[in-house]
């Protein structure tokens, strides 16, 4: 399973990439808006993200009609070959995905909340489908069961659209996504950080180092 960071923060992206565990990045208008200001405008921010990340970088359109989405998508794709255009899962979005597929522009269908939506975006030609598990959990539904259903349905028909588990809130979401066999988990940087942390790791490392300090230095020869 691939790990994407769901952020537009340059420091978080640089740090995550330095670990060798980040395969791509997803952004959205909210995440982008938090990082603009001072000497950072939209173009500068996107260029810097693309300089850091070798894998797919999802950039979202803000138009609500298909014509506007398609025009935006073409402009966003011009930033770099690894740009993936996020398109909302709406009727107008389906129209845009169909056209962009024909133009060989990769798309990420965002705000997927049902198997029906996942099927439709796949049929329209989306490269990725992004079901939002955390937002479903928020309203008392089981977000991860949706991932399992989509995985099964896509498998039934050999659908090539990749599943990006989105709206991840904690490491258990990542674990469950991996057990189900989702293609990608996109997560905030803090969730990625929590994945590597365990109290027993810290405890064990401290004990090893404390014991090492007790050794007579004259006995330590490399």
C-alpha positions, -999 to +999 in steps of 0.1 A: +000+000+000+012+035-009+013+063+016+003+099+006+005+129+028-028+149+029-012+184+033+001+214+015+026+223+042+061+223+028+078+215+060+056+185+066+061+173+030+099+177+032+101+158+065+078+130+053+097+125+021+130+124+040+117+093+058+115+074+025+078+065+033+058+091+013+048+081-022+027+112-031+006+141-018-030+151-019-042+186-014-076+205-014-086+241-014-088+242+024-053+228+028-039+252+001-055+282+017-038+276+050-003+279+033-008+310+012+005+344+024+037+364+026+059+355-003+040+323-010+013+325-037-005+295-053+020+290-082+050+292-059+035+268-034+026+242-061+060+244-078+078+238-044+056+208-036+063+193-071+100+199-066+099+179-033+076+150-044+084+126-071+051+108-070+015+119-078+004+153-064-034+159-064-046+194-070-083+202-068-105+222-092-129+248-077-153+251-106-187+235-103-195+231-140-177+206-163-164+232-187-148+251-159-134+219-144-118+209-177-102+243-182-088+243-147-076+208-151-056+216-182-040+246-164-032+225-133-017+197-154+007+222-170+025+225-136+040+190-140+036+155-153+029+141-119-001+164-113-033+145-107-065+166-109-091+162-082-126+164-095-157+163-072-181+134-075-210+151-091-227+149-125-206+177-138-176+160-124-183+128-143-186+148-175-152+164-168-136+131-159-147+115-192-131+144-212-099+144-192-096+107-195-096+111-233-069+138-229-048+115-208-050+137-178-051+117-146-080+124-122-088+118-086-125+116-079-129+132-045-158+132-019-168+096-026-193+083+000-210+053-016-203+022-037-225+037-064-204+068-066-172+047-067-186+027-096-197+058-116-163+076-113-146+044-123-168+040-154-162+077-163-125+070-163-111+083-130-076+072-122-083+073-085-114+073-063-112+088-028-137+076-003-138+097+029-138+073+058-135+098+087-164+119+076-186+088+074-175+078+109-185+113+121-221+107+112-223+073+127-216+052+096-187+027+092-162+043+068-139+013+065-168-010+055-172+012+025-136+007+016-141-031+018-172-029-004-155-008-030-125-031-030-148-061-035-168-045-063-138-033-082-123-067-079-155-083-092-151-065-125-114-059-128-117-022-124-084-004-126-093+027-107-072+029-076-087+034-041-073+062-021-086+060+015-091+096+025-102+116+055-080+093+077-081+104+114-058+079+132-034+049+127-062+024+130-077+037+098-044+030+081-041-005+095-076-013+084-071+001+050-040-021+046-058-052+058-086-046+033-060-041+005-067-005-005-041+009-029-033+041-011-039+058+023-036+095+023-032+110+058-022+141+078+014+143+088+005+137+124-010+104+116+021+094+097+041+104+128+019+083+150+025+052+128+062+051+137+057+058+174+052+031+201+060+034+238+077+000+238+101+011+211+110+042+232+113+020+263+135-006+246+158+020+230+163+037+263+172+004+280+197-006+253+214+028+254+215+029+292+231-006+293+256+005+267+268+034+288+277+009+316+304-008+295+340+000+302+351+023+273+383+003+270+363-027+260+347-009+231+368-015+200+354-014+165 
